Amino acid sequence: MKEIYMDNNATTKVDEAVFEEMRPYFCDLYGNPSSMHFFGGQVQKKVDEARNRVATLLGASPDEIIFTACGTESDNAAIRSALEVYPERRHIITTRVEHPAVLTLCRNLSKRGYRVTELNVDGEGRLDLEELRAAVDEDTAVVSVMWANNETGVVFPIEEIGKIVKEKGKGAFFHTDAVQAVGKIPINMATSTVDMLSISGHKLHAPKGIGVLYLRKGIPFRPLLVGGHQERSRRAGTENTAAIIALGKACEVAGQWMEDENTRVKAMRDRLQAKLLELIPRARINGGEAERLPNTLSIAFEFVEGEAILMLLSEKGICASSGSACTSGSLEPSHVLRAMGVPFTCAHGSVRFSLSRFNTEEEIDTIIRELPPVIRRLREMSPFGREFLDA
Ligand code: PLP
């Protein structure tokens, strides 16, 4: 069975061109870029090229790019650095809808005496900027707000947020987890208010286990990992050269495909959304009124279980994800949908389709054909759903 992969916010296929670019750096060109000899030197050149390519996609300068092991590491490094730079400041601002890479760290820090403000979102997943304005004070060390949400695709107004942080924060750092945004929507650090930004390779067709922390020139930084002098002493540890080279290529390719992502991929997502709303009663889009990433569709079907939908789709080769993933065995719906106040009956029946440039119109047709009977079948089995079968 050939899979229909629509779970690209979880991870992406490595682009063939990206794989070809990294392939020689395992068995043939395996030198250490820090070595003095020519064999290491040629790898160093490719690492430099990769750094340039990442910088180009971000409108940044190459020395603002620090390679890390993943998005999670970049998030942790950024927030912890801000707290070390400002030991006297005890306040952190973030949002209720962050990825656990940020939220769990902040909640752990709050147990160690930091004051953590988690900003609320409205029913469409949008932030209240006045709440942010009221929260930022002279005690704030860092504001960490994601660029785009991984579950709903809702995009936050990062530059407006940055302006507020700069106006009111008296030097507070502004970090954004841009893991879901980079490669999907244009980002330009040259004109941005962002001080630090996190990227993850495996969300943009590079391999897993590579990330980037963008660090604006002049922003003081305390490294998470200390040891060797790699990454100009900002991230110790021998570089994951093949993955760095892959990420450089992936960023170059992402730049070339950005327009396609915003037109063809968005058109496919919009068609899928419109057809599912037309064919399935009692369905609603999570974050549908907000600005969203072009590739993401989070859709709730009342009176059914997201996990059951995913299992039946999976039997047909369709890979999607649930917005109500049961964490640690509990049946709690996702923290993002709860923060948005999505009713319990909808949050449980939420499914996320996240597309990439590798998806096709035929695949969209298949989902439009296969999903309505799946929902119907599940509602037939549900004591609450039966009355809405023909609603
Ligand atoms: N931040 C966001 C918004 C994400 O979606 C993810 C991955 O799902 C991460 C951070 C973590 O990235 P990584 O898997 O590279 O640690």
Boltz pocket constraint, residues with backbone or C-beta under 6 A from the ligand:
constraints:
  - pocket:
      binder: B
      contacts: [[A, 9], [A, 10], [A, 69], [A, 70], [A, 71], [A, 72], [A, 73], [A, 99], [A, 101], [A, 146], [A, 148], [A, 149], [A, 150], [A, 177], [A, 179], [A, 180], [A, 199], [A, 200], [A, 201], [A, 202], [A, 209], [A, 210], [A, 211]]
      max_distance: 6.0
